Amino acid sequence: MTDRTPDPRGYWRANLRLVSVLLVIWAVVSFGLSIVFVEPLNATRLGGFPLGFWFAHQGSIYVFVLLLLVYAFASDRLARRYGVD
């Protein structure tokens, strides 16, 4: 328990900024690496498969799960910082 005054507006402002950053990362990985830059990435192979193919089928899923974990830890930290936990 903190002795600070809760700041729900500050929390939501920081939370929306966090979500925006994570969504941009997700969009760049999902659309950028899997669709837009697939041809240059296919010149490199990962585990026997072209890298663009790998990002389209596996890499974007791994990044999405990682972003979920980052959001869970970061939002918990934000809640404590702004006293809304």
N, C-alpha and C positions, 0 to 999 in steps of 0.2 A: 504494500500500500504506500502510495506516495503522498506527501503533504502538499503537493502542488495542486493548483486549481485546474480542473479538467478543461481542455481546450478542444471541443469537438470540431469547430470550424477549421482550426489549424490541422487537426488530424485528417479531416476529409480532403483538405487541400493537398497535404503531403501524400495521402493515399492515392488520389487521382493522378498526381505527378508520377508516383511509382507505377501505377497501372499503365499510364501512357508510355513510359519508357519500356516497360516489359512488352507491351503490345507492339511497339515499333521493332524491338528485337525479334519478336515472333514473326512479324510480317516480313522483315528482311530475310530471315532464315527460310521461312516457308515459301514465300513467293520469289524472293530474290535469288536464293541459291538453288531452289528446286525448279524454277521456271525460267526466269530471266537470264541467269548466268549458267544454265545447264550445259550448254555446248562447251564453253571454255573449261568448266569443271570436269567434263567427261574425258578430257585429255589426261587426267590423273586417275589412278585406280586405287581403290581402298578395299582390301580383302578380296581382290579379284574382280570387283565391280567398278564401273565408272563412278567417280565421285559425285557427279550430278544425280545419277540414278540413286546412289546411296542416300544423299540428302533428301531426295523426294520421298523415299520409302522408309528410311530409318532415322536419319539424322534429325529431321524436323520433329519427329516424335520424341527423341531423346532431349532435344533442346526444350520442347514444350514441358516435359516432366521436370526438367531442371528449373525452368522459369516458375513452375508451380511451387517448387520447394523454396526458391528465392523469395517469392511473394509471401509464403507462409511465415518464414523467418523475419522478413523485413516488416511485414504488417504487424507482427507481434511486437517488434521493437518500437515501431511507430506508436502503437497503442500505449506502451509503457511510457514513452517519451512525452506524449501529450496527455497522459493521465486518464485515458478512456478505457483502460483494461479492466 
